[in-house]
Amino acid sequence: MKKIDLLIFDFDGVIVDSEYLYKKANIIAMAEANINIGAAELEHRFWGMDYPSILQNLRDEFGAARTDKFHEVIQPTAHKLFEEELEALPHVMDYIERTDYAYCIGSNSRQEIIKTKLEILGVHHLFENKYFGADIVAKPKPATDLFEHSANKFGAKYENCLVIEDGLHGINAASKLGMTSIGFTGASHNIDNHDGLLRDAGAVHIFDDMRQLPHIIEGILNGKH
């Protein structure tokens, strides 16, 4: 990678430490909807999946009535948890505030959910017109639509985009476009063999502390990763 035109950050699990909150909300909503999916299975089954796909997955297995009940409960439950417990990943905002690179968020969350979380954290101003959700493209990750949209908005060449991801869907989408990707494993959620899965999917480097990001980027530009 010779230069960087754009940094594309995933959101949940990279910018905000929210995946474990989704897990808590899912457990509550599934219990109320009589949907029997174990806590351990949740971490793999819906990891990085967009919300409409999650609903369709549940509807196919558990039927419309229970899925509708889940949908009714999950949104207010998750929002309450966000307001009470949501935090940014340590040091990520420090990096965002000082970087000279163009950056954006490319997430399988919906635009309104991204905005709500940024506002809860008081950092929406850092991402004004710089966040793109799955609901603004035809297909979410692992399709390439979201990253294509992000790159085109910034006039960035795909080969000059660096993607920072914690999920396989994003790494796969980046690989399809020839974007370089690195895997982040520093959020609170626990995925077995997280670093190995991300590396196998195509991430050129794995890290768990945002303070390492400037050195990783320097290494990528110098051909060390």
Backbone bond lengths (Angstrom), bond angles and torsions (degrees), N, CA, C in turn:
res aa  C-N    CA-C-N  psi(-1)  N-CA   C-N-CA  omega(-1)  CA-C   N-CA-C  phi
1 M - - - 1.473 - - 1.523 108.24 -
2 K 1.334 116.49 118.03 1.463 121.27 -173.05 1.529 112.74 -85.82
3 K 1.345 116.42 -34.91 1.465 120.48 -177.92 1.523 108.62 -152.97
4 I 1.321 114.74 167.44 1.462 120.70 178.49 1.516 108.78 -121.44
5 D 1.330 115.28 119.90 1.463 120.98 173.50 1.527 111.51 -89.74
6 L 1.346 116.40 -29.92 1.457 119.73 -171.94 1.528 110.80 -158.09
7 L 1.325 115.64 135.38 1.461 122.32 168.52 1.522 108.05 -97.45
8 I 1.321 117.07 125.56 1.465 121.41 177.56 1.524 108.02 -111.66
9 F 1.319 116.14 112.14 1.455 121.37 179.78 1.529 109.92 -95.78
10 D 1.328 116.63 130.91 1.446 118.62 162.04 1.531 106.96 -63.67
11 F 1.316 116.99 167.63 1.463 119.69 -173.97 1.528 112.42 -105.93
12 D 1.331 116.60 -71.28 1.464 120.66 -179.18 1.521 109.94 -69.48
13 G 1.321 115.44 120.22 1.452 120.57 -178.64 1.512 114.31 92.36
14 V 1.329 117.11 -3.67 1.470 121.43 177.61 1.528 110.78 -127.64
15 I 1.316 117.16 -51.18 1.463 121.60 175.47 1.532 110.00 -90.91
16 V 1.312 116.41 -47.61 1.475 120.91 179.60 1.522 109.92 -116.52
17 D 1.324 115.77 143.42 1.454 121.99 -179.99 1.525 108.25 -89.50
18 S 1.328 115.30 77.69 1.460 120.66 -168.36 1.520 114.81 -118.74
19 E 1.322 118.59 -13.34 1.459 119.45 -174.99 1.530 111.51 -62.08
20 Y 1.331 117.18 -37.90 1.463 118.91 179.77 1.527 110.81 -69.29
21 L 1.343 117.29 -27.19 1.465 120.39 176.21 1.524 110.27 -72.65
22 Y 1.331 116.92 -39.08 1.458 119.86 174.51 1.522 110.47 -60.65
23 K 1.331 115.94 -39.92 1.460 119.20 179.35 1.528 110.36 -61.67
24 K 1.334 117.41 -44.93 1.460 120.87 177.87 1.526 110.96 -60.93
25 A 1.328 116.66 -44.17 1.463 120.61 179.63 1.524 111.29 -64.93
26 N 1.333 116.77 -40.88 1.460 120.84 179.30 1.527 111.50 -62.65
27 I 1.318 117.11 -41.58 1.458 120.87 179.85 1.529 110.48 -61.67
28 I 1.329 116.26 -43.82 1.468 120.99 178.82 1.525 110.79 -63.71
29 A 1.349 116.41 -49.54 1.465 120.76 -176.15 1.523 111.69 -66.88
30 M 1.316 117.24 -38.35 1.463 120.04 -179.98 1.522 111.31 -68.72
31 A 1.316 116.80 -36.06 1.464 119.55 176.75 1.521 110.28 -62.95
32 E 1.325 117.11 -42.94 1.467 120.59 -179.85 1.527 111.85 -69.09
33 A 1.331 116.26 -28.06 1.464 120.36 -179.09 1.521 112.72 -93.95
34 N 1.333 116.93 2.76 1.461 121.83 -179.37 1.529 111.62 58.82
35 I 1.325 114.32 43.02 1.461 121.50 175.26 1.522 107.30 -105.93
36 N 1.313 115.59 120.92 1.464 120.38 -173.20 1.524 111.00 -99.71
37 I 1.322 115.66 90.35 1.462 122.33 172.76 1.524 106.39 -129.60
38 G 1.309 117.23 123.42 1.457 121.56 -176.85 1.519 112.72 -67.60
39 A 1.332 115.11 156.10 1.462 121.14 -178.51 1.525 111.72 -59.40
40 A 1.322 116.75 -40.56 1.464 119.97 -179.24 1.529 111.19 -65.69
41 E 1.326 116.55 -40.01 1.467 120.59 -179.81 1.524 111.72 -65.93
42 L 1.336 116.35 -33.68 1.461 120.37 -179.04 1.519 112.00 -56.81
43 E 1.332 116.75 -39.78 1.458 120.56 -174.56 1.519 112.18 -63.33
44 H 1.317 117.87 -26.21 1.459 120.85 179.66 1.531 112.10 -101.00
45 R 1.312 116.46 -38.03 1.457 120.15 -170.62 1.522 113.06 -65.58
46 F 1.333 117.77 -42.25 1.465 121.20 -175.52 1.525 112.64 -112.34
47 W 1.316 117.21 15.22 1.459 122.41 -176.72 1.531 110.39 -62.08
48 G 1.338 115.36 112.83 1.458 121.01 176.95 1.512 115.60 78.01
49 M 1.335 117.84 1.94 1.463 121.45 -177.04 1.527 110.48 -78.73
50 D 1.324 116.94 143.60 1.459 120.00 176.58 1.526 109.89 -73.22
51 Y 1.347 115.88 155.98 1.462 120.87 -171.65 1.535 113.54 -62.32
52 P 1.339 120.35 -44.30 1.473 118.59 177.60 1.526 112.92 -58.34
53 S 1.323 117.16 -35.49 1.465 119.85 178.44 1.520 111.15 -69.39
54 I 1.334 116.53 -36.57 1.466 119.91 175.82 1.530 109.90 -61.51
55 L 1.328 116.55 -46.76 1.466 120.18 179.80 1.527 111.52 -61.32
56 Q 1.324 116.49 -42.29 1.460 119.41 179.47 1.519 110.98 -64.73
57 N 1.336 116.05 -39.87 1.457 121.05 177.69 1.523 111.07 -59.70
58 L 1.337 116.19 -44.89 1.462 120.84 178.70 1.523 111.50 -67.44
59 R 1.324 116.13 -40.90 1.464 120.02 -179.01 1.528 111.30 -62.81
60 D 1.323 116.00 -39.61 1.462 120.17 179.82 1.528 111.51 -63.98
61 E 1.323 116.30 -36.01 1.465 119.58 -175.08 1.524 113.52 -92.91
62 F 1.342 116.42 -36.84 1.464 119.13 -170.69 1.530 113.61 -116.11
63 G 1.321 118.14 -3.53 1.451 121.06 177.09 1.514 113.56 90.41
64 A 1.329 115.29 166.99 1.463 121.80 -172.95 1.523 112.60 -70.05
65 A 1.327 117.77 -41.58 1.467 120.26 -173.87 1.521 111.72 -62.65
66 R 1.326 116.54 -48.18 1.466 119.56 -179.37 1.531 111.32 -69.42
67 T 1.335 116.24 -35.36 1.465 119.25 177.60 1.524 110.83 -66.44
68 D 1.317 117.63 -40.84 1.466 120.75 177.45 1.528 111.11 -62.38
69 K 1.332 116.99 -38.34 1.465 120.42 176.83 1.519 110.65 -64.82
70 F 1.315 116.25 -42.98 1.464 120.54 175.77 1.524 110.86 -57.11
71 H 1.326 116.32 -47.33 1.465 121.57 -179.66 1.530 111.06 -60.74
72 E 1.301 116.63 -38.46 1.464 121.82 179.88 1.527 111.46 -64.60
73 V 1.312 117.02 -36.31 1.465 121.57 -174.05 1.529 112.83 -89.71
74 I 1.337 117.09 -36.43 1.462 120.29 -169.04 1.521 113.18 -64.33
75 Q 1.333 118.33 -40.44 1.458 120.26 -173.79 1.531 112.57 -65.16
76 P 1.338 119.64 -54.15 1.463 118.37 178.74 1.527 113.09 -65.25
77 T 1.325 116.86 -32.79 1.468 120.42 178.76 1.523 110.56 -64.91
78 A 1.332 116.36 -47.84 1.462 120.49 179.74 1.522 111.10 -63.97
79 H 1.341 116.90 -42.84 1.465 120.04 -178.46 1.533 110.86 -61.61
80 K 1.313 116.88 -40.40 1.465 120.58 178.36 1.532 110.80 -62.61
81 L 1.319 116.31 -42.77 1.461 120.18 178.15 1.519 111.38 -64.85
82 F 1.345 117.32 -39.48 1.457 120.46 177.83 1.530 110.66 -60.33
83 E 1.320 116.01 -46.95 1.462 119.92 -178.33 1.521 111.91 -62.79
84 E 1.314 116.66 -33.41 1.470 120.75 -175.84 1.524 113.61 -88.07
85 E 1.332 117.11 -32.53 1.461 118.39 -167.05 1.530 115.67 -130.41
86 L 1.329 118.75 -11.05 1.466 120.14 -172.83 1.524 111.77 -63.06
87 E 1.324 115.12 135.66 1.461 121.99 175.70 1.521 109.53 -137.99
88 A 1.321 115.01 153.59 1.461 119.44 171.44 1.525 108.54 -75.09
89 L 1.325 116.05 154.25 1.460 119.44 172.63 1.528 108.76 -62.45
90 P 1.320 117.29 139.02 1.459 119.55 -179.32 1.526 112.32 -53.48
91 H 1.324 115.03 133.13 1.470 125.13 171.31 1.534 114.32 75.01
92 V 1.339 118.76 -5.19 1.461 117.74 -177.39 1.522 111.04 -69.86
93 M 1.327 117.70 -38.95 1.466 119.47 179.25 1.524 111.51 -68.39
94 D 1.333 116.95 -32.18 1.459 120.05 175.10 1.520 109.95 -59.08
95 Y 1.329 115.68 -42.77 1.459 119.12 179.67 1.527 110.95 -67.73
96 I 1.323 116.51 -47.15 1.467 120.96 -178.88 1.530 110.66 -56.44
97 E 1.305 116.71 -42.52 1.467 120.59 -175.40 1.524 112.87 -68.18
98 R 1.319 116.82 -25.99 1.468 117.46 -175.19 1.530 114.86 -109.71
99 T 1.345 117.80 -8.36 1.464 118.26 -176.29 1.527 111.78 -69.39
100 D 1.315 115.14 147.07 1.463 121.56 174.68 1.529 111.63 -94.80
101 Y 1.320 117.10 -7.00 1.458 120.62 179.25 1.531 110.85 -79.87
102 A 1.322 115.75 146.43 1.461 119.63 169.02 1.524 107.64 -64.78
103 Y 1.330 116.56 144.35 1.461 120.26 -177.29 1.519 109.92 -147.31
104 C 1.324 114.34 158.63 1.461 120.33 175.07 1.517 108.97 -157.80
105 I 1.324 115.32 171.74 1.459 123.07 172.84 1.522 108.30 -104.68
106 G 1.320 116.51 131.99 1.457 122.36 172.18 1.515 108.19 -124.99
107 S 1.329 117.42 104.29 1.460 121.62 -167.54 1.520 112.69 -129.90
108 N 1.326 115.95 149.38 1.458 120.87 172.61 1.521 112.25 -79.79
109 S 1.329 117.62 -1.69 1.467 120.28 169.69 1.526 109.25 -73.57
110 R 1.329 115.38 163.21 1.457 120.35 176.39 1.531 109.89 -80.53
111 Q 1.330 115.42 155.57 1.464 121.12 -177.72 1.538 111.71 -53.95
112 E 1.328 117.05 -46.77 1.455 120.45 -175.39 1.518 111.63 -65.15
113 I 1.339 117.59 -33.37 1.454 121.00 178.98 1.526 110.11 -70.93
114 I 1.321 116.97 -41.78 1.462 120.33 176.19 1.526 109.88 -58.98
115 K 1.322 116.25 -48.34 1.462 120.85 -179.65 1.523 111.32 -58.98
116 T 1.324 116.90 -44.88 1.465 120.66 -179.43 1.525 111.09 -59.28
117 K 1.304 116.75 -45.01 1.469 120.36 -178.82 1.526 111.37 -66.51
118 L 1.323 116.53 -41.34 1.465 119.41 177.85 1.526 111.24 -62.53
119 E 1.319 115.99 -38.59 1.466 120.31 178.97 1.525 111.24 -69.23
120 I 1.319 117.56 -39.53 1.468 120.91 177.00 1.522 110.13 -58.21
121 L 1.327 116.26 -39.45 1.465 120.77 -178.83 1.524 113.06 -83.38
122 G 1.329 117.06 -9.61 1.458 120.57 -179.70 1.515 114.32 73.28
123 V 1.347 117.12 27.84 1.470 119.98 -177.27 1.534 112.01 -123.61
124 H 1.323 116.79 16.32 1.466 118.97 -178.44 1.526 111.94 -57.41
125 H 1.339 116.70 -33.67 1.469 120.87 -178.46 1.532 112.27 -60.86
126 L 1.322 117.72 -25.87 1.458 120.55 -179.90 1.527 112.33 -76.29
127 F 1.324 116.42 -14.54 1.463 120.73 -173.97 1.524 113.00 -125.98
128 E 1.300 117.30 17.72 1.464 120.29 179.51 1.522 110.09 -57.07
129 N 1.342 116.56 123.21 1.467 123.10 -177.64 1.523 112.84 61.12
130 K 1.338 116.87 23.46 1.460 121.50 -178.10 1.522 112.12 -129.02
131 Y 1.323 117.63 22.41 1.461 118.75 175.51 1.522 109.83 -133.28
132 F 1.323 114.39 136.90 1.460 122.07 -174.36 1.524 108.66 -131.49
133 G 1.324 115.48 125.78 1.449 121.48 -177.69 1.517 112.84 -107.88
134 A 1.326 114.79 168.73 1.461 120.29 -175.26 1.518 113.34 -64.23
135 D 1.333 117.17 -23.06 1.465 119.72 -176.18 1.523 113.65 -79.18
136 I 1.332 118.32 -2.21 1.465 119.49 179.07 1.530 111.94 -102.29
137 V 1.336 117.08 1.48 1.463 120.97 177.80 1.525 109.24 -125.73
138 A 1.324 115.79 167.52 1.461 119.73 -177.06 1.521 112.20 -69.81
139 K 1.328 116.85 -41.07 1.462 121.03 -177.27 1.530 110.00 -134.15
140 P 1.335 117.80 136.10 1.465 121.39 178.85 1.532 111.31 -78.52
141 K 1.315 116.38 174.74 1.460 120.31 171.19 1.537 108.80 -59.32
142 P 1.348 118.25 139.06 1.462 129.24 19.41 1.529 115.96 -86.19
143 A 1.329 118.70 3.34 1.472 119.28 169.64 1.528 108.59 -63.26
144 T 1.298 116.34 160.31 1.465 120.89 -173.43 1.525 113.72 -90.23
145 D 1.344 117.61 -3.45 1.464 121.37 -170.84 1.526 112.97 -53.50
146 L 1.322 116.78 -44.75 1.463 121.03 -173.77 1.519 111.67 -66.46
147 F 1.318 116.65 -42.23 1.458 119.72 179.42 1.525 111.74 -73.33
148 E 1.318 116.99 -33.68 1.462 119.65 173.86 1.526 110.08 -61.04
149 H 1.337 115.74 -47.12 1.466 121.15 179.28 1.520 110.81 -58.95
150 S 1.336 116.65 -45.74 1.468 120.85 -178.69 1.523 111.11 -61.40
151 A 1.324 116.24 -47.98 1.459 119.97 -178.82 1.525 111.33 -63.75
152 N 1.320 116.75 -42.63 1.461 120.18 -178.61 1.520 112.03 -65.04
153 K 1.330 117.41 -36.21 1.467 121.22 178.35 1.523 111.37 -61.52
154 F 1.326 116.54 -31.84 1.463 120.47 -177.47 1.528 112.43 -102.59
155 G 1.326 116.77 4.03 1.457 119.58 -178.37 1.512 112.65 62.63
156 A 1.323 116.58 33.04 1.462 121.92 -176.05 1.524 110.87 -97.06
157 K 1.315 116.70 139.81 1.459 120.91 173.35 1.526 108.36 -74.95
158 Y 1.326 115.71 141.50 1.460 119.58 -177.69 1.528 111.79 -57.03
159 E 1.331 116.09 -42.30 1.468 119.21 -177.05 1.525 112.43 -69.30
160 N 1.337 116.89 -11.81 1.464 121.01 178.74 1.533 112.12 -106.11
161 C 1.324 116.59 16.54 1.466 121.22 176.51 1.522 109.72 -101.22
162 L 1.316 116.28 133.79 1.467 122.56 174.73 1.517 108.35 -110.27
163 V 1.322 116.74 121.27 1.458 123.36 -176.96 1.524 109.61 -102.77
164 I 1.346 116.66 130.68 1.456 122.43 177.35 1.518 107.39 -110.91
165 E 1.317 116.89 113.80 1.466 122.80 -168.30 1.522 111.75 -134.68
166 D 1.340 115.91 151.15 1.459 119.84 169.68 1.524 111.25 -112.45
167 G 1.338 118.07 -0.75 1.460 121.64 -174.17 1.509 113.73 -123.66
168 L 1.316 115.09 153.38 1.454 121.07 -178.93 1.522 112.70 -66.03
169 H 1.340 117.28 -35.97 1.466 120.15 -178.33 1.528 110.86 -58.61
170 G 1.326 116.26 -43.49 1.455 119.89 -179.15 1.515 112.91 -69.94
171 I 1.336 116.60 -40.23 1.466 119.81 177.29 1.523 109.72 -62.23
172 N 1.320 116.74 -42.37 1.471 120.65 179.09 1.524 111.65 -62.90
173 A 1.342 116.64 -43.51 1.467 120.16 179.69 1.518 111.00 -63.21
174 A 1.330 116.67 -42.50 1.460 120.58 179.13 1.522 111.14 -62.04
175 S 1.323 116.24 -42.58 1.464 120.57 -178.64 1.522 111.75 -62.23
176 K 1.322 116.80 -38.97 1.466 121.01 -179.81 1.524 111.98 -61.82
177 L 1.336 116.72 -29.91 1.469 121.10 -177.78 1.525 112.87 -95.17
178 G 1.319 117.26 -2.71 1.457 119.71 -176.59 1.511 113.19 78.60
179 M 1.332 116.84 16.82 1.461 121.07 174.47 1.518 109.93 -80.45
180 T 1.306 117.00 146.90 1.456 121.61 174.27 1.520 108.75 -81.94
181 S 1.321 117.16 138.24 1.457 120.02 -179.95 1.525 110.85 -131.00
182 I 1.336 114.97 148.05 1.458 121.89 172.84 1.525 108.17 -126.28
183 G 1.327 115.91 147.41 1.452 121.11 -174.66 1.517 112.21 -103.57
184 F 1.322 116.12 131.95 1.460 121.94 179.55 1.522 109.64 -106.71
185 T 1.326 116.96 131.14 1.469 121.89 -176.96 1.528 111.94 -126.47
186 G 1.331 117.37 23.93 1.455 120.33 -173.04 1.511 116.18 -97.10
187 A 1.342 118.40 4.86 1.463 120.64 179.08 1.527 110.14 -80.75
188 S 1.337 116.22 174.02 1.463 121.07 -172.86 1.516 113.98 -76.35
189 H 1.348 117.80 -23.14 1.459 118.38 -178.66 1.525 110.19 -70.67
190 N 1.314 115.68 151.44 1.454 122.19 -172.69 1.526 110.28 -117.47
191 I 1.322 116.22 112.99 1.457 122.51 177.61 1.523 108.00 -114.24
192 D 1.325 117.64 125.15 1.460 120.31 177.67 1.523 110.39 -58.90
193 N 1.340 115.49 131.74 1.469 121.85 178.61 1.523 111.92 55.51
194 H 1.340 116.54 38.31 1.461 121.66 -176.78 1.527 111.46 -55.57
195 D 1.331 116.51 -49.65 1.461 119.47 -177.36 1.527 111.63 -64.58
196 G 1.335 117.18 -39.54 1.456 120.06 178.99 1.514 112.71 -65.75
197 L 1.323 116.71 -40.48 1.462 120.92 178.87 1.528 111.04 -63.05
198 L 1.327 116.71 -43.78 1.462 120.43 -179.93 1.524 111.37 -66.38
199 R 1.310 115.90 -40.87 1.467 119.04 179.46 1.535 110.43 -66.01
200 D 1.324 116.46 -42.55 1.470 119.88 179.12 1.529 111.36 -62.87
201 A 1.333 116.70 -30.57 1.468 120.72 -179.85 1.522 112.61 -76.18
202 G 1.333 117.08 -15.53 1.461 119.52 176.25 1.509 116.30 129.01
203 A 1.333 118.70 0.89 1.461 120.19 177.74 1.528 110.00 -66.05
204 V 1.321 116.87 134.06 1.463 120.33 -176.65 1.521 112.25 -85.16
205 H 1.320 116.41 -14.27 1.461 120.54 179.64 1.523 108.30 -156.06
206 I 1.326 116.89 147.68 1.458 122.59 178.01 1.525 108.29 -120.89
207 F 1.342 116.60 136.26 1.454 120.08 178.72 1.515 110.63 -146.73
208 D 1.335 116.04 162.45 1.464 119.57 -175.85 1.523 113.29 -132.75
209 D 1.329 117.36 11.84 1.460 121.82 -178.75 1.528 107.81 -143.03
210 M 1.336 116.47 120.51 1.465 120.19 -176.20 1.529 113.08 -64.04
211 R 1.307 116.93 -17.62 1.470 118.55 175.95 1.527 111.17 -67.32
212 Q 1.314 117.11 -18.21 1.469 121.10 178.81 1.531 112.61 -80.49
213 L 1.327 117.19 -14.72 1.462 120.42 -170.21 1.530 113.86 -58.25
214 P 1.338 121.15 -45.23 1.470 118.96 179.37 1.529 112.88 -58.91
215 H 1.321 117.19 -38.38 1.473 120.87 -179.20 1.528 110.74 -71.49
216 I 1.327 116.54 -35.69 1.463 120.19 177.79 1.528 110.09 -65.61
217 I 1.321 115.67 -44.74 1.466 119.78 178.96 1.521 110.84 -61.63
218 E 1.312 116.83 -42.75 1.462 120.53 177.70 1.524 110.54 -59.76
219 G 1.343 116.34 -42.56 1.450 120.43 178.75 1.519 112.99 -64.06
220 I 1.338 116.31 -39.45 1.472 119.95 178.61 1.526 110.33 -64.49
221 L 1.316 116.44 -43.92 1.464 120.10 -179.74 1.521 111.93 -65.91
222 N 1.321 116.23 -27.50 1.475 121.03 179.61 1.515 112.64 -94.59
223 G 1.340 115.90 8.95 1.451 119.92 175.92 1.506 115.43 75.17
224 K 1.335 117.44 21.88 1.474 120.34 -176.89 1.527 112.10 -93.48
225 H 1.337 118.12 -8.59 1.459 121.07 178.13 1.526 109.15 -124.21
